[in-house]
């Protein structure tokens, strides 16, 4: 990537980007190449190293010991980590994305937990989706009822990544069924603390057999009377939907960053292979078909990156950019699937083996079109912004 084409990349940002890039190449990539084919988990010592570099505290204010930076730096680091292993580019959200909702009885306890979170020692996970609930968050049915000084959770959740490894599972529950209010107003995030490596008392579950996104496990969970002190929820009852919606712009920019990282990693591997692979007496990098593929891939990656930079800049400036955030998430995810598929094609048979990381990029890129709002959801948001809501009752 050239350095002079954008005013976004200040000297400090370039230094941070390069530090993350070196870490990804030297520390993450060898681990990913070894563990992903085995469906192994991200090692604890790698998480500790990320904590030492401040990756879990990029968005955390300096007053709490974080770096106090913005979504630009956060997404820039996520891109670099994802060009080695998307799961590592994702796990930084378990700190940056959860520090505001840390459960604590006192401010002192909250500060202590944030300090641990910055080190990667107190990380969160989110249990929002359910077997019959995905994008339609307002239809969450997992219940929490008040019983004295506790909330008691009963119900099922699906797609909870890092449920076992996290220190707290933030469970989106229905705490009200008031027929006079919209369904989304009855949702509350209830934090369930636990020891890493376990599930909470009263909660059972098992890993979902995924085709990718290895490095950590994604769970289906069943809550059977799990009790949580009501004081940990505080005055956040009924505020889950707004809390989730307010973070969507940043979450979608983060997914775009991960998509771009996957695509960039695939491009670099395909480029190197094209120079090394000799057919008909010359490197395949000399063949126009290969050269044009690589040129198109590089162009699409850079276009997505520049849109991501713009969206991150808007978020950090405090301006609303829900349409643009959906655009970059949609464009980058679709681009990543195309680019990683083309990279695999360039490697030919070698690309269809686990001996090269291209197949990992390809599998993981496919997921980016689904999570954090599918491509179709993003298209709906963009279309509604351009055209207004559909005028025919029931259309969507």
C-alpha positions in Angstrom: 0.0 0.0 0.0 1.4 3.4 -0.9 2.0 6.0 1.7 1.3 9.3 -0.1 -2.2 8.8 -1.4 -4.1 9.5 1.7 -4.0 12.1 4.5 -5.5 9.6 6.9 -2.2 7.9 7.5 -0.3 10.1 10.0 3.2 9.2 11.0 1.8 7.8 14.3 -0.7 5.7 12.5 1.8 4.3 10.1 4.0 3.3 13.1 1.1 1.6 14.8 0.1 -0.2 11.6 3.6 -1.4 10.9 4.0 -2.6 14.5 0.7 -4.6 14.2 1.8 -5.9 10.8 5.2 -7.1 12.1 3.4 -8.8 15.1 0.9 -10.5 12.7 3.6 -11.8 10.4 6.1 -12.9 13.1 3.8 -14.0 15.9 0.3 -14.7 14.6 0.9 -16.2 11.2 3.1 -19.2 12.4 0.5 -20.0 15.1 -2.3 -19.7 12.6 -0.6 -22.0 10.1 -0.1 -24.6 12.7 -3.3 -24.5 14.7 -6.0 -23.6 12.2 -5.8 -26.9 10.3 -6.0 -28.6 13.8 -9.0 -26.4 14.7 -6.9 -25.4 17.7 -7.6 -22.4 20.0 -5.7 -19.1 20.1 -2.9 -19.8 22.7 -3.0 -17.9 26.0 0.5 -16.6 25.5 -0.4 -15.0 22.2 -3.3 -13.2 23.9 -1.0 -12.0 26.6 1.4 -10.6 24.0 -1.5 -8.7 22.4 -2.4 -7.3 25.8 1.2 -6.1 26.3 1.0 -4.2 23.0 -2.3 -2.6 24.1 -4.5 -4.2 21.4 -7.4 -4.8 23.8 -7.4 -1.2 25.0 -7.2 0.8 21.7 -10.7 2.3 22.3 -10.4 2.5 26.1 -9.9 6.0 27.4 -6.5 6.9 28.8 -8.1 7.6 32.2 -8.7 3.9 32.5 -5.3 2.9 31.3 -6.2 2.4 27.6 -4.7 4.0 24.5 -7.6 6.4 24.1 -7.6 6.1 20.3 -10.4 5.8 17.8 -12.0 3.3 15.4 -9.4 4.3 12.8 -6.6 2.8 14.8 -8.8 -0.1 16.0 -9.8 -1.1 12.5 -6.3 -0.6 11.2 -4.9 -3.0 13.7 -7.7 -5.5 13.1 -6.9 -5.5 9.4 -3.2 -6.3 10.0 -4.0 -9.1 12.5 -6.6 -10.6 10.1 -4.2 -10.8 7.3 -2.6 -13.6 9.4 -5.7 -15.0 11.3 -9.1 -13.5 11.3 -9.9 -14.9 14.8 -7.0 -12.9 16.2 -8.3 -9.8 14.4 -11.7 -10.5 16.0 -10.6 -11.3 19.6 -9.5 -7.7 20.2 -13.2 -6.8 20.2 -13.6 -8.8 23.3 -11.8 -6.0 25.1 -12.4 -2.9 23.1 -16.1 -3.7 22.5 -16.9 -4.7 26.1 -15.2 -2.2 28.4 -18.3 0.1 28.6 -20.5 -2.8 29.8 -18.2 -4.3 32.5 -20.3 -5.5 35.4 -19.2 -4.1 38.8 -20.6 -3.2 42.1 -18.3 -0.2 42.6 -16.3 2.2 40.4 -13.1 0.8 41.9 -14.0 -2.7 40.9 -14.9 -1.5 37.5 -11.5 0.1 37.0 -9.8 -3.0 38.2 -11.6 -5.1 35.7 -10.9 -2.6 32.9 -7.2 -2.8 33.7 -7.4 -6.6 33.4 -9.4 -6.3 30.1 -6.7 -4.1 28.6 -4.2 -6.9 29.4 -6.4 -9.5 27.8 -7.2 -11.0 31.2 -10.9 -10.1 31.5 -12.6 -10.6 28.1 -16.3 -10.6 27.2 -18.5 -12.6 24.8 -22.0 -11.8 23.5 -25.0 -14.2 23.6 -27.5 -12.4 21.4 -28.6 -14.8 18.6 -31.0 -17.7 19.2 -31.9 -20.8 17.3 -34.8 -18.9 15.6 -33.4 -15.4 16.0 -30.7 -13.8 13.9 -30.9 -10.4 12.4 -34.4 -9.9 13.9 -33.0 -9.0 17.4 -36.3 -7.6 18.6 -37.7 -11.2 18.5 -35.3 -12.5 21.2 -37.2 -14.9 23.5 -34.6 -15.9 26.1 -36.3 -14.7 29.4 -34.9 -13.1 32.5 -37.3 -12.5 35.4 -36.7 -10.6 38.6 -36.5 -12.7 41.8 -35.7 -10.6 44.8 -32.2 -9.1 44.3 -31.4 -11.3 41.2 -32.3 -11.7 37.6 -33.0 -15.3 36.7 -32.2 -16.3 33.0 -33.9 -19.1 31.2 -33.7 -19.8 27.5 -31.4 -20.8 24.6 -28.7 -18.9 22.7 -26.8 -19.7 19.5 -23.7 -18.4 17.9 -21.9 -17.3 21.1 -18.3 -17.2 20.1 -15.7 -17.5 23.0 -18.4 -18.5 25.5 -15.9 -20.8 27.2 -12.9 -18.6 27.1 -14.4 -15.3 28.2 -14.8 -14.0 31.7 -18.3 -12.6 31.2 -21.1 -13.5 28.8 -23.3 -10.6 28.0 -26.7 -12.2 27.5 -29.5 -10.3 25.6 -32.7 -11.2 27.5 -36.3 -10.3 27.3 -37.2 -8.7 30.6 -40.6 -7.2 29.6 -43.5 -8.2 27.4 -45.5 -5.0 27.7 -48.0 -5.2 24.8 -48.2 -1.4 24.7 -44.5 -1.0 23.9 -42.4 -2.1 20.9 -40.8 -5.6 21.4 -37.3 -4.1 21.2 -37.9 -2.0 24.3 -38.2 -5.1 26.4 -34.6 -6.3 25.9 -31.9 -6.1 28.5 -28.2 -7.1 28.5 -27.5 -9.2 31.6 -23.8 -9.9 32.3 -23.0 -13.4 33.5 -19.6 -13.7 35.0 -17.6 -17.0 35.2 -14.1 -18.5 35.1 -12.4 -18.8 31.7 -12.6 -22.4 30.5 -16.0 -23.0 32.0 -19.6 -22.2 31.4 -21.7 -20.5 34.2 -23.5 -22.5 36.8 -26.9 -23.4 35.4 -25.7 -23.0 31.8 -24.9 -25.9 29.5 -23.7 -25.9 25.9 -21.6 -27.4 23.2 -19.5 -26.0 20.3 -21.1 -25.6 16.9 -19.3 -27.5 14.2 -18.1 -24.6 11.9 -16.3 -24.8 8.6 -14.0 -22.0 9.5 -13.3 -19.2 12.0 -11.2 -21.5 14.0 -8.9 -20.3 16.8 -11.8 -20.3 19.2 -15.1 -22.1 19.7 -18.7 -20.9 18.9 -21.4 -22.2 21.2 -25.0 -23.1 21.5 -26.1 -22.4 25.1 -28.9 -23.3 27.3 -29.6 -21.2 30.4 -31.6 -22.9 33.1 -32.3 -20.6 36.0 -28.9 -18.8 35.9 -29.0 -16.1 38.6 -27.3 -12.7 38.3 -27.3 -9.9 40.9 -29.6 -7.2 39.7 -27.1 -4.6 40.9 -24.8 -5.6 38.0 -27.5 -4.6 35.5 -28.2 -1.3 37.3 -30.3 1.2 35.3 -29.7 -0.6 31.9 -32.9 -2.5 32.0 -34.7 -2.3 28.7 -31.8 -0.6 26.9 -30.2 -3.5 25.1 -31.5 -2.7 21.7 -30.3 0.9 21.7 -27.0 -0.2 23.1 -26.5 -2.8 20.4 -27.7 -0.4 17.6 -25.3 2.4 18.8 -22.3 0.1 18.3 -23.3 -1.2 14.8 -21.3 1.4 12.8 -18.1 0.5 14.6 -18.8 -3.2 14.5 -19.4 -3.1 10.8 -16.3 -1.1 10.1 -14.4 -3.8 12.2 -15.9 -6.5 10.0 -14.8 -4.6 6.9 -11.3 -4.3 8.3 -11.2 -8.1 8.9 -12.5 -8.7 5.4 -9.8 -6.4 3.9 -7.1 -8.2 6.0 -8.1 -11.6 4.7 -8.1 -10.3 1.1 -4.7 -8.7 1.5 -3.2 -11.8 3.0 -4.6 -13.9 0.1 -3.3 -11.3 -2.5 0.2 -11.4 -1.0 0.3 -15.2 -1.0 -1.1 -15.4 -4.6 1.5 -12.8 -5.8 4.4 -14.7 -4.2 3.1 -18.0 -5.6 2.8 -16.5 -9.1 6.5 -15.5 -9.0 7.5 -19.0 -7.8 5.3 -21.3 -9.9 6.8 -22.1 -13.3 4.7 -23.5 -16.1 5.6 -23.7 -19.8 9.1 -22.6 -19.0 8.2 -19.3 -17.2 6.7 -18.0 -13.9 2.9 -17.8 -14.2 3.3 -14.2 -13.1 4.2 -13.5 -16.7 0.8 -14.7 -18.0 -1.6 -11.9 -18.7 -4.6 -13.8 -17.2 -2.8 -14.0 -13.8 -1.5 -10.4 -14.0 -5.0 -9.1 -14.6 -6.4 -11.2 -11.8 -3.9 -9.7 -9.4 -4.4 -6.2 -10.7 -8.2 -6.5 -10.1 -7.7 -8.0 -6.7 -5.4 -5.2 -5.6 -7.7 -2.5 -6.9 -10.7 -3.9 -5.1 -8.8 -4.3 -1.8 -7.6 -0.7 -2.0 -11.1 0.6 -2.8 -12.5 -1.2 0.3 -9.6 0.1 2.4 -10.2 3.7 1.5 -13.9 3.5 2.1 -13.1 1.9 5.5 -10.7 4.8 6.3 -13.5 7.3 5.5 -16.1 5.5 7.6 -13.7 5.2 10.6 -12.9 8.9 10.3 -16.6 9.7 10.3 -17.2 7.6 13.4 -14.3 9.1 15.2 -15.6 12.6 14.3 -18.9 11.8 16.0 -20.9 12.0 12.7 -23.6 9.5 11.9 -22.7 7.2 9.1 -25.0 4.2 9.3 -25.4 4.1 5.5 -21.7 4.3 4.8 -20.9 1.7 7.5 -23.3 -0.7 5.8 -21.7 0.1 2.5 -18.2 -0.7 3.6 -19.3 -3.8 5.4 -21.2 -5.0 2.4 -18.6 -4.0 -0.2 -15.6 -5.4 1.8 -17.2 -8.7 2.6 -18.3 -9.3 -0.9 -14.9 -8.3 -2.2 -13.1 -10.6 0.3 -14.9 -13.6 -0.9 -14.1 -12.8 -4.6 -10.5 -12.0 -3.9 -9.8 -15.0 -1.7 -11.5 -17.2 -4.3 -9.3 -15.8 -7.1 -6.2 -16.2 -4.9 -7.1 -19.9 -4.5 -7.6 -20.2 -8.2 -4.1 -18.8 -8.9 -2.6 -21.4 -6.6 -4.6 -24.0 -8.4 -4.4 -27.5 -6.8 -2.0 -26.2 -4.2 -4.7 -23.7 -3.1 -7.1 -26.5 -2.4 -4.9 -28.0 0.3 -4.3 -27.0 3.9 -0.6 -26.6 3.1 -1.2 -22.9 2.2 -3.2 -20.4 4.2 -5.2 -19.2 1.2 -7.9 -21.8 1.9 -8.2 -20.4 5.4 -8.6 -16.9 4.1 -11.3 -18.2 1.7 -13.3 -20.0 4.3 -13.1 -17.1 6.8 -14.0 -14.6 4.1 -17.2 -16.4 3.5 -18.3 -15.7 7.1 -17.9 -12.0 6.7 -20.9 -11.9 4.4 -23.0 -13.4 7.2 -22.1 -12.0 10.6 -22.6 -8.5 11.9 -25.6 -8.3 9.6 -25.7 -10.3 6.4 -25.0 -8.7 3.0 -28.7 -8.7 2.4 -29.3 -6.7 5.6 -26.7 -4.2 4.6 -28.3 -3.8 1.2 -31.7 -3.2 2.9 -30.2 -0.5 5.1 -28.5 1.2 2.1 -31.6 1.0 0.0 -33.8 2.4 2.7 -31.4 5.3 3.1 -31.5 6.1 -0.6 -35.2 5.3 -1.3 -36.9 5.6 2.0 -38.8 2.7 3.6 -41.0 0.6 1.3 -44.4 2.0 0.8 -46.2 -1.3 0.5 -47.3 -2.7 3.9 -45.2 -5.8 4.9 -42.6 -5.2 2.2 -38.9 -5.3 3.3 
